[in-house]
């Protein structure tokens, strides 16, 4: 006969104020098989745990139901208590009276009745619980870092410096990301490339880091500690071992009029190109879409001039496979283009640009070599208008969130413009100045007070062209919405930071969740900000939400610490909540008929084929077998199996049926 | 008819098959299956519109397997059932021979690839009376349809003839026989009948070859075949896949594609 102990927690006022916990404990005492039932203010506290410990010993309990909060919160706590008291931890279950009852209902008798039902269900389940034992799996101490921007670089270096192998995958021909495109960085105005390039070189030279540039993730299978990944190395059309990076091919390429992605379309590049001079690796790529040889079938100038005969026109994409134990997603973000804004000319005015383009204009390595010249005619703009919150915080545009970085970089832009064009006038249209951060508010004050940037609180309703000037119409809401009209030479939109192209598809490959804006979602917004809900997959940087450099670097180091902690163990302990295919006596051996439709239904590739042999070694039956290392216990196969030959340990048909029947009784 | 008997005789004489599973005249105007094991018996084989039973139901049965390699007299639904069984790993290449029937001609097929080609060339539309019945049901309001099925399924007394007639119901232990716990109640009461028939329709979703053998087998003439045919037609329309067309096929309900429609999510 089962001897179940029921422990009802008040959770302070959380449950106690809504549910009559004493009545729940009282009612549960009458359930057949319940040997002990009490309520207590805080079951998770030390005295509360002692209560459970003593009850197990005194009443010789065979199972425990803790009626308290979500099992996500305290199941490990109470299972540990049971384990320490000599009871198998999987004989302990939690009835969620907080999230499923007290938090969602008003105080009333029926609320308490529901609480009693919830506990009674779990009592019926626990009666049928069987002792389970954790599964041990090995850990592959190699991390996969996706994205070679500052977040990916930082995470890769930190993990590598902790002594673990890292595979860094970057989609573009060079690592560096957006940070390599920036001019100076707030709030100290140090040159972005000057602080970034040493890190890039460190990545390239680090013995623990394998770098794949111009590569993308093809697939990721497996589970924490034991992922299998396939990476597509896109064809550079070049033998990287032979190429010395001399750059002769890029100077001789006749196809010179291709808008450069690195210079945000403001400069030109050749068909065989290195994105920027400090690129890592400093090896060119042939852009097959624009190369004359691939489009017209002749040219091959690069091949002729290459001193080491490194050009390979017939190179194909290559798939490389690796086993990794953890994945860091640091795929970054992008910014909206100016064509997103009908009121600002749909991108048809050349002198309406976005913040990233202005970064390139300010950059010493940019298309204007650092001189502030406007794109249309190359003149130095005398009046520049900066518009913050272009798209951000605008539900009408579908972007309700704050892009976070724009207030700071707009102040920086205005400041740098004033440093370069002393007589010029800079205006900033803003909604609020959000300059929270170390030295941040001081920075924006400096722009206003020392560099005399004119800040106007209001939005710009329209931009149009008149006599070669851009007319910016807005309102100053601090002056009773007085209309403001400024004749500008250049307008810089601080466009919203948005998720990278392909973020959704990548999230699906990685099995991580993403929000309505396609930013990846952390496991807990406060307490688990770098983990995802998929164990072993971590986040760093702006793929999660727009972030500035210090924040991205901080998060990357945080992620690296998580990975290092994971890699500090040789074996991982996993929950034994896995599916099992039944076995029966011969001649049936199992009720599984081997249709293997579960195999395609399994999202974790955990189902294998098992051959049952007789004494003579002949195969008599082929049935499904669940690999407990890969199984995540999702139960899809259980629902799918027509003959009910698969059962989920800890959630067996018998247990679930007993719960449902208790509820219906 | 003569072509069929000749092919069957040759298959036995040339040892291409040990037993021919076909149709012969039964009693009361009904056709019955026949297992022809000697060339002399081949003349008993026949083929007409009354041959509605799906003979593929026999190939996985241990007692039939003991007879040796079979040759199956196969109108289109039987052939599709063979391919679907192959896709579910129930038969292997070379396990059986098929005498495919179409337009009075007999084609001997031994490879799955040949069977796939044959099926691909043959139109797979439903019989007009079934098509019309489904359209009639589709035109009903949900309440009318509920009433209709309630009155039909209440009559069922769970003889499981539908299950025995279905080539796709090959489990060695059917769900209804799972009694720990007993998810589907055994007695033939209205609720239990509903549960059985809805479960059967779901278990055949994406697998039904629309032969209609279940409906023909029903001693109470409950048109249960319309349930599985309708589900199959919906799956074909929504996901593009059709059961029993290819051996290497992705089962509509167990596979996921990014481009799968999600318009059922409200």
Interface residues (C-beta under 8 A of the other chain):
Chain A: X505 X508 X588 X591 X593 X594 X595 X596 X597 X598 X600 X601 X603 X622 X640 X642 X643 X644 X645 X653 X654 X657 X658 X661
Chain B: X88 X89 X90 X170 X171 X172 X173 X174 X175 X178 X180 X181 X183 X203 X250 X251 X253 X254 X255 X256 X258
